[in-house]
């Protein structure tokens, strides 16, 4: 996604690190760069707003539930596959095979 306009901070960098920004897991200097980018780039601002809304909804609906460690590892593994550009299989490759 890109608005087609040149920015000091590239759209791909912003989108690649959007969750770090949302979770306040980046240095203040990087946060400032992202805030400036959002002021200039409406597609990235829209994506930020959508992800922020989803995060709030999940927190409200599921914030009290403990996530099993193995589920978290599976989800993070899937996210890593997607971020690296690898093809993610349609079926759940993380599921354990059923015994016959």
C-alpha positions, -999 to +999 in steps of 0.1 A: +000+000+000+012+034-009-004+067-017+021+072-045+036+103-029+072+104-017+076+105+021+106+108+044+095+075+059+084+049+033+049+035+035+063-001+035+084+007+066+054+022+084+032-008+076+059-033+084+063-018+119+027-008+125+021-031+154+052-020+172+039+015+169+004+005+181+019-014+211+044+014+220+073-009+214+095+015+195+118+044+203+102+078+206+121+091+176+106+063+154+071+071+168+076+107+158+085+096+123+054+075+120+032+103+134+045+127+107+040+100+081+003+095+092-002+133+088+010+131+052-004+098+041-041+090+043-039+053+032-014+046+060-035+066+084-066+046+074-047+013+079-035+026+113-070+035+123-084+001+112-057-018+131-062+003+162-099-003+161-094-041+157-069-041+186-094-023+209-122-046+199-101-077+206-090-063+239-125-055+249-139-089+239-110-111+248-088-091+272-097-112+302-088-145+286-054-161+291-039-172+258-023-207+259+014-206+253+013-230+224-015-210+206+005-178+209+036-196+194+015-209+165+000-175+158+034-157+160+048-184+137+021-177+112+026-140+114+064-145+108+056-165+077+034-138+064+058-110+072+086-129+054+065-131+023+063-169+024+031-186+012+009-196+041-009-229+035-047-229+035-049-258+060-036-255+096+000-268+094+004-261+131-024-286+141-013-319+155-023-349+134-054-368+146-048-403+158-068-430+140 
